[in-house]
Amino acid sequence: MKLDSTRVANALAIVGAGLYVVCTFLVAATPVFYRGVAQTWMHGFNLSALPMRQMTFGGSIWGLVTFTIVSWLTGYAFAVIYNGLGKK
């Protein structure tokens, strides 16, 4: 089965953008909880030494844009590599 690279990239960009928005609201609403989750994802790396920074609207939008672009590029690369591995 061959994947349409653009469709896969678009789908991953949409999912990535949605996850970023949910994550942004989670950080804004529950920063201590979010820090705890982030610490477990980093295999227990101690984040308590890092200062809690205030989120800004501009920073959140910039993060959304860049994360969506990286998600799209990742989806496109995945589909291209997947299709390339299927060639005989």
Backbone as a chain_set.jsonl record, in Angstrom:
{"seq": "MKLDSTRVANALAIVGAGLYVVCTFLVAATPVFYRGVAQTWMHGFNLSALPMRQMTFGGSIWGLVTFTIVSWLTGYAFAVIYNGLGKK", "coords": {"N": [[0.844, -1.174, 0.0], [0.647, 2.135, -0.902], [1.333, 5.305, 0.469], [-0.17, 8.512, 0.379], [1.852, 11.134, 0.416], [1.41, 13.897, 0.952], [-1.18, 13.923, 2.034], [-0.814, 12.393, 4.361], [1.031, 14.046, 5.672], [-0.543, 16.374, 6.017], [-2.549, 15.341, 7.702], [-1.057, 14.646, 10.004], [-0.103, 17.167, 10.701], [-2.481, 18.483, 11.407], [-3.321, 16.913, 13.604], [-1.088, 17.318, 15.265], [-1.223, 20.119, 15.674], [-3.653, 20.275, 17.053], [-3.019, 18.81, 19.395], [-1.037, 20.49, 20.39], [-2.5, 22.8, 21.039], [-4.207, 21.792, 23.047], [-2.248, 21.091, 24.911], [-1.173, 23.614, 25.468], [-3.331, 24.869, 26.788], [-3.45, 23.176, 28.993], [-0.987, 23.683, 30.255], [-1.387, 26.377, 30.933], [-3.575, 26.198, 32.682], [-2.881, 24.303, 34.645], [-0.051, 24.455, 35.746], [1.766, 23.206, 37.584], [1.007, 20.503, 37.569], [1.478, 19.979, 34.867], [4.256, 20.336, 34.755], [5.045, 18.182, 36.308], [4.199, 16.023, 34.691], [5.799, 16.492, 32.427], [8.276, 16.063, 33.592], [8.191, 13.302, 34.114], [8.139, 12.346, 31.512], [10.658, 12.961, 30.717], [12.234, 11.057, 31.82], [12.486, 11.361, 34.586], [14.111, 13.584, 34.928], [15.184, 16.301, 36.821], [13.199, 18.991, 37.039], [12.694, 21.001, 38.774], [14.592, 22.906, 39.363], [14.474, 24.692, 37.329], [13.097, 27.827, 36.417], [9.619, 28.763, 36.734], [8.047, 29.91, 33.982], [6.128, 32.596, 32.615], [3.564, 32.127, 30.293], [3.139, 33.551, 27.067], [0.876, 35.136, 24.795], [1.81, 35.607, 22.19], [4.077, 33.949, 22.171], [2.844, 31.465, 22.43], [1.397, 31.311, 20.028], [3.507, 31.395, 18.165], [4.787, 29.004, 18.888], [2.729, 27.2, 18.211], [2.613, 27.538, 15.406], [5.252, 26.792, 14.604], [5.412, 24.175, 15.639], [3.375, 22.922, 14.221], [4.389, 23.092, 11.619], [6.721, 21.507, 11.868], [5.46, 19.093, 12.487], [4.089, 18.63, 10.081], [6.243, 18.329, 8.285], [7.429, 16.064, 9.412], [5.387, 14.144, 9.046], [5.313, 14.076, 6.243], [7.92, 13.203, 5.636], [7.819, 10.701, 6.902], [5.888, 9.347, 5.306], [7.161, 9.346, 2.801], [9.477, 7.84, 3.368], [8.27, 5.462, 4.23], [6.953, 4.678, 1.857], [9.221, 4.348, 0.26], [10.493, 2.202, 1.497], [8.838, 0.169, 0.784], [9.319, -0.441, -1.85], [10.416, -2.729, -4.332]], "CA": [[0.0, 0.0, 0.0], [1.403, 3.372, -0.988], [0.708, 6.422, 1.165], [-0.098, 9.839, -0.232], [2.713, 11.887, 1.341], [0.794, 15.162, 1.339], [-2.316, 13.651, 2.923], [-0.267, 11.98, 5.662], [1.603, 15.251, 6.281], [-1.658, 17.226, 6.445], [-3.205, 14.71, 8.847], [-0.206, 14.781, 11.173], [-0.072, 18.587, 11.067], [-3.744, 18.78, 12.097], [-3.262, 16.261, 14.917], [-0.067, 18.025, 16.043], [-1.752, 21.427, 16.076], [-4.658, 20.025, 18.095], [-2.322, 18.441, 20.623], [-0.347, 21.677, 20.892], [-3.508, 23.671, 21.652], [-4.603, 21.154, 24.305], [-1.108, 21.204, 25.804], [-1.079, 25.018, 25.875], [-4.35, 25.103, 27.808], [-3.06, 22.415, 30.172], [0.082, 24.439, 30.917], [-1.964, 27.6, 31.503], [-4.513, 25.884, 33.76], [-2.288, 23.478, 35.7], [1.397, 24.429, 35.486], [2.474, 22.246, 38.437], [0.694, 19.19, 37.009], [2.173, 19.857, 33.592], [5.678, 20.145, 35.037], [5.185, 16.792, 36.767], [4.094, 15.152, 33.518], [7.009, 16.701, 31.621], [9.396, 15.422, 34.283], [8.128, 11.851, 33.901], [8.475, 12.08, 30.112], [12.107, 13.134, 30.574], [12.838, 9.998, 32.628], [12.745, 11.824, 35.932], [15.008, 14.734, 34.968], [14.685, 17.239, 37.82], [12.852, 20.282, 36.46], [12.383, 21.978, 39.82], [15.604, 23.967, 39.351], [14.132, 25.642, 36.276], [12.029, 28.751, 36.845], [8.322, 28.697, 36.053], [7.917, 31.112, 33.152], [4.783, 32.951, 32.179], [3.282, 31.965, 28.873], [2.62, 34.738, 26.395], [0.039, 34.801, 23.646], [2.685, 35.552, 21.019], [4.892, 32.743, 22.269], [1.975, 30.316, 22.159], [1.105, 31.282, 18.582], [4.756, 31.008, 17.493], [4.936, 27.577, 19.147], [1.734, 26.491, 17.401], [3.022, 27.587, 14.0], [6.46, 25.993, 14.372], [5.12, 22.768, 15.905], [2.574, 22.432, 13.1], [5.31, 22.922, 10.482], [7.538, 20.32, 12.135], [4.564, 17.938, 12.362], [3.844, 18.404, 8.652], [7.482, 17.795, 7.707], [7.585, 14.71, 9.929], [4.424, 13.296, 8.343], [5.737, 13.934, 4.848], [9.107, 12.336, 5.641], [7.367, 9.354, 7.24], [5.231, 8.738, 4.15], [8.175, 9.118, 1.758], [10.305, 6.716, 3.804], [7.403, 4.28, 4.202], [6.792, 4.277, 0.46], [10.514, 3.902, -0.238], [10.785, 0.869, 2.043], [7.966, -0.808, 0.136], [9.749, -0.714, -3.229], [11.195, -3.969, -4.494]], "C": [[0.894, 1.243, 0.0], [0.62, 4.493, -0.308], [0.857, 7.693, 0.354], [0.631, 10.745, 0.763], [2.07, 13.171, 1.838], [-0.378, 14.941, 2.289], [-1.846, 13.222, 4.304], [0.29, 13.195, 6.39], [0.507, 16.179, 6.797], [-2.34, 16.663, 7.691], [-2.361, 14.876, 10.102], [-0.113, 16.236, 11.629], [-1.339, 18.973, 11.833], [-3.747, 18.166, 13.494], [-2.254, 16.983, 15.813], [-0.548, 19.372, 16.533], [-2.794, 21.273, 17.184], [-4.018, 19.672, 19.425], [-1.601, 19.641, 21.234], [-1.328, 22.611, 21.609], [-3.95, 23.094, 22.998], [-3.492, 21.31, 25.338], [-0.965, 22.64, 26.329], [-2.099, 25.337, 26.959], [-4.021, 24.363, 29.104], [-1.971, 23.139, 30.952], [-0.484, 25.671, 31.603], [-2.825, 27.296, 32.725], [-3.855, 25.163, 34.928], [-0.774, 23.37, 35.521], [2.163, 23.407, 36.335], [2.244, 20.822, 37.927], [1.471, 18.964, 35.712], [3.665, 19.622, 33.805], [5.934, 18.719, 35.505], [5.118, 15.804, 35.621], [5.354, 15.268, 32.664], [8.206, 16.011, 32.264], [9.37, 13.913, 34.085], [8.479, 11.492, 32.456], [9.97, 12.212, 29.861], [12.848, 12.183, 31.515], [13.291, 10.497, 33.993], [13.72, 12.977, 36.048], [14.399, 15.783, 35.886], [14.452, 18.62, 37.195], [12.615, 21.359, 37.519], [13.393, 23.122, 39.872], [15.308, 25.028, 38.287], [13.008, 26.56, 36.735], [10.74, 28.513, 36.059], [8.167, 29.999, 35.279], [6.464, 31.349, 32.792], [4.658, 32.726, 30.678], [2.796, 33.296, 28.328], [1.791, 34.287, 25.202], [0.898, 34.654, 22.393], [3.558, 34.311, 21.01], [4.084, 31.489, 21.967], [1.658, 30.193, 20.669], [2.343, 30.845, 17.806], [5.019, 29.51, 17.683], [3.971, 26.746, 18.321], [2.164, 26.427, 15.947], [4.219, 26.673, 13.764], [6.216, 24.513, 14.623], [4.303, 22.156, 14.772], [3.454, 22.198, 11.871], [6.164, 21.676, 10.675], [6.693, 19.054, 12.031], [4.317, 17.606, 10.898], [5.077, 17.775, 7.998], [7.729, 16.357, 8.156], [6.639, 13.745, 9.22], [4.827, 13.041, 6.907], [6.942, 12.994, 4.759], [8.724, 10.893, 5.946], [6.773, 8.661, 6.017], [6.235, 8.428, 3.042], [9.037, 7.914, 2.116], [9.509, 5.416, 3.767], [7.243, 3.762, 2.775], [8.101, 3.752, -0.119], [10.883, 2.512, 0.27], [9.944, -0.201, 1.371], [8.375, -1.164, -1.279], [10.59, -1.96, -3.268], [11.971, -3.934, -5.774]], "O": [[1.797, 1.364, 0.828], [-0.592, 4.616, -0.484], [1.886, 7.921, -0.281], [0.094, 11.08, 1.819], [2.174, 13.5, 3.02], [-0.549, 15.694, 3.248], [-2.417, 13.641, 5.311], [0.054, 13.365, 7.587], [0.62, 16.713, 7.901], [-2.669, 17.404, 8.617], [-2.893, 15.212, 11.161], [-0.05, 16.501, 12.829], [-1.265, 19.719, 12.809], [-4.132, 18.823, 14.461], [-2.533, 17.232, 16.985], [-0.309, 19.735, 17.685], [-2.813, 22.051, 18.139], [-4.43, 20.179, 20.469], [-1.561, 19.79, 22.455], [-1.011, 23.149, 22.67], [-4.057, 23.828, 23.981], [-3.756, 21.622, 26.499], [-0.669, 22.844, 27.506], [-1.772, 26.001, 27.942], [-4.285, 24.872, 30.193], [-2.027, 23.203, 32.18], [-0.105, 25.981, 32.732], [-2.81, 28.05, 33.698], [-4.227, 25.386, 36.081], [-0.269, 22.3, 35.18], [3.118, 22.803, 35.847], [3.181, 20.026, 37.862], [2.045, 17.898, 35.493], [4.271, 18.801, 33.115], [6.94, 18.115, 35.132], [5.893, 14.848, 35.578], [5.909, 14.259, 32.229], [9.049, 15.442, 31.57], [10.423, 13.3, 33.906], [9.06, 10.435, 32.21], [10.494, 11.643, 28.903], [13.961, 12.477, 31.951], [14.345, 10.105, 34.492], [14.126, 13.325, 37.157], [13.223, 16.119, 35.747], [15.405, 19.326, 36.864], [12.361, 22.514, 37.177], [13.077, 24.2, 40.376], [15.839, 26.137, 38.35], [12.063, 26.105, 37.379], [10.762, 28.12, 34.893], [8.158, 31.077, 35.874], [5.674, 30.411, 32.679], [5.541, 33.092, 29.902], [2.134, 34.067, 29.023], [1.984, 33.194, 24.67], [0.739, 33.701, 21.629], [3.757, 33.692, 19.964], [4.579, 30.562, 21.327], [1.653, 29.091, 20.12], [2.249, 30.022, 16.896], [5.429, 28.827, 16.744], [4.348, 25.703, 17.787], [2.086, 25.369, 15.323], [4.209, 25.867, 12.834], [6.752, 23.673, 13.901], [4.516, 21.001, 14.406], [3.276, 21.207, 11.161], [6.315, 20.876, 9.751], [7.175, 18.037, 11.532], [4.331, 16.436, 10.514], [4.963, 16.806, 7.247], [8.186, 15.528, 7.37], [7.045, 12.648, 8.837], [4.7, 11.923, 6.408], [6.98, 12.1, 3.914], [9.242, 9.966, 5.322], [7.115, 7.515, 5.725], [6.167, 7.37, 2.417], [9.3, 7.062, 1.267], [10.017, 4.386, 3.324], [7.377, 2.566, 2.517], [8.09, 2.808, -0.909], [11.515, 1.734, -0.445], [10.315, -1.375, 1.394], [7.827, -2.103, -1.856], [11.378, -2.225, -2.36], [12.687, -4.885, -6.088]]}, "num_chains": 1, "name": "protein.A"}
